[in-house]
């Protein structure tokens, strides 16, 4: 397990899951933000929350990033 994966595992998110998830809006990659416990889609300008270790991949639940798309 790499150091990055160890950080993600500590946060309760399975690193293998993060490897296969893509943004449901842009179909692009997601970046894990440990501070906010969100998955960031730069392509869509959205941040998807993670609740109880489960990424909520619904556009209606996502927060718009500052600066938009």
Backbone as numpy.savetxt, mean C-alpha at the origin, in Angstrom:
# Nx Ny Nz CAx CAy CAz Cx Cy Cz
14.91 -13.38 4.74 14.05 -12.20 4.74 14.95 -10.97 4.74
14.70 -10.06 3.81 15.50 -8.84 3.76 15.05 -7.91 4.87
15.85 -6.91 5.14 15.51 -5.93 6.16 14.19 -5.24 5.84
13.98 -4.91 4.55 12.73 -4.26 4.14 11.53 -5.15 4.42
11.64 -6.43 4.10 10.55 -7.37 4.36 10.32 -7.53 5.86
11.38 -7.47 6.65 11.23 -7.58 8.10 10.40 -6.42 8.63
10.63 -5.23 8.11 9.85 -4.06 8.52 8.39 -4.27 8.18
8.12 -4.76 6.98 6.73 -4.97 6.56 6.07 -6.06 7.39
6.80 -7.11 7.71 6.24 -8.18 8.52 5.91 -7.68 9.92
6.78 -6.81 10.47 6.52 -6.24 11.79 5.22 -5.45 11.80
4.89 -4.83 10.69 3.69 -4.01 10.61 2.44 -4.86 10.42
2.62 -6.17 10.27 1.48 -7.05 10.14 1.02 -7.27 8.72
1.83 -6.89 7.74 1.49 -7.08 6.33 2.42 -8.16 5.78
1.84 -9.17 5.18 2.62 -10.26 4.61 3.42 -9.74 3.41
4.75 -9.82 3.45 5.57 -9.30 2.36 5.26 -9.99 1.02
4.88 -11.26 1.06 4.54 -11.96 -0.20 3.29 -11.35 -0.82
2.37 -10.90 0.00 1.16 -10.25 -0.50 1.51 -8.92 -1.17
2.41 -8.18 -0.55 2.81 -6.89 -1.11 3.49 -7.05 -2.47
4.16 -8.17 -2.69 4.83 -8.41 -3.97 3.85 -8.58 -5.12
2.64 -9.08 -4.85 1.70 -9.37 -5.93 0.59 -8.33 -6.09
0.40 -7.47 -5.09 -0.65 -6.46 -5.18 -0.29 -5.37 -6.18
-1.29 -4.91 -6.91 -1.14 -3.76 -7.79 -2.29 -2.80 -7.51
-2.12 -1.58 -7.93 -3.17 -0.58 -7.75 -4.38 -0.95 -8.59
-5.57 -0.98 -8.00 -6.77 -1.32 -8.76 -7.20 -0.21 -9.73
-6.67 0.98 -9.55 -7.05 2.11 -10.41 -6.08 2.23 -11.59
-4.79 2.32 -11.30 -3.79 2.54 -12.35 -3.16 1.25 -12.87
-3.35 0.17 -12.14 -2.73 -1.13 -12.45 -1.20 -1.06 -12.32
-0.73 -0.05 -11.60 0.69 0.13 -11.40 1.13 -0.41 -10.05
2.43 -0.26 -9.75 2.98 -0.78 -8.49 2.52 0.04 -7.29
2.61 -0.59 -6.13 2.28 0.05 -4.87 3.54 0.11 -4.01
3.65 1.16 -3.22 4.78 1.34 -2.33 4.24 1.36 -0.90
4.84 0.55 -0.04 4.41 0.50 1.35 4.99 1.66 2.13
4.12 2.41 2.83 4.54 3.51 3.69 4.29 3.09 5.13
5.37 2.79 5.84 5.25 2.30 7.21 4.68 3.35 8.15
5.09 4.61 7.98 4.63 5.68 8.88 3.12 5.84 8.87
2.53 5.81 7.68 1.09 6.00 7.58 0.34 4.67 7.49
1.07 3.55 7.41 0.49 2.22 7.27 -0.48 2.18 6.08
0.04 2.61 4.93 -0.74 2.66 3.69 0.07 2.12 2.53
-0.64 1.73 1.49 -0.02 1.38 0.23 -0.22 2.55 -0.71
0.86 3.09 -1.23 0.82 4.30 -2.05 0.87 3.93 -3.53
-0.04 4.52 -4.30 -0.03 4.39 -5.75 0.27 5.77 -6.32
1.50 5.96 -6.77 1.86 7.26 -7.34 1.12 7.48 -8.65
0.90 6.42 -9.41 0.20 6.53 -10.69 -1.22 7.03 -10.56
-1.91 6.61 -9.51 -3.30 7.02 -9.29 -3.40 8.20 -8.33
-2.30 8.51 -7.63 -2.34 9.58 -6.65 -3.18 9.23 -5.44
-3.15 7.93 -5.06 -3.98 7.44 -3.96 -3.16 6.69 -2.93
-3.65 6.68 -1.70 -3.07 5.89 -0.62 -4.14 4.97 -0.08
-3.88 3.67 -0.15 -4.84 2.67 0.30 -4.51 2.27 1.74
-5.48 2.31 2.64 -5.21 1.99 4.05 -4.98 0.50 4.26
-4.29 0.21 5.35 -4.11 -1.18 5.79 -4.74 -1.26 7.17
-5.72 -2.11 7.31 -6.43 -2.25 8.59 -6.29 -3.68 9.09
-5.79 -3.83 10.30 -5.58 -5.15 10.90 -4.76 -6.05 9.99
-3.77 -5.47 9.31 -2.90 -6.24 8.44 -3.48 -6.55 7.07
-4.67 -6.03 6.77 -5.33 -6.31 5.49 -5.40 -5.03 4.65
-4.76 -5.03 3.48 -4.85 -3.86 2.60 -6.29 -3.69 2.08
-6.81 -2.50 2.18 -8.16 -2.20 1.69 -7.99 -1.58 0.31
-8.21 -2.39 -0.72 -7.89 -2.00 -2.09 -9.12 -1.48 -2.84
-9.90 -0.67 -2.18 -11.09 -0.06 -2.78 -10.83 1.42 -3.01
-11.09 1.89 -4.22 -10.86 3.30 -4.53 -11.67 4.22 -3.62
-12.86 3.78 -3.23 -13.70 4.59 -2.34 -13.10 4.74 -0.94
-12.26 3.81 -0.55 -11.63 3.85 0.78 -10.27 4.56 0.76
-9.74 4.80 -0.43 -8.40 5.38 -0.57 -8.43 6.89 -0.28
-7.28 7.36 0.17 -7.09 8.78 0.45 -6.33 9.38 -0.73
-6.77 10.56 -1.18 -6.04 11.24 -2.26 -4.76 11.81 -1.70
-3.68 11.63 -2.44 -2.39 12.17 -2.02 -2.36 13.67 -2.28
-1.59 14.36 -1.45 -1.42 15.80 -1.64 -0.78 16.03 -3.00
-1.27 16.98 -3.73 -0.76 17.25 -5.06 -1.48 16.48 -6.14
-2.38 15.58 -5.75 -3.17 14.83 -6.74 -2.35 13.95 -7.62
-2.90 13.68 -8.80 -2.23 12.80 -9.77 -1.05 13.47 -10.39
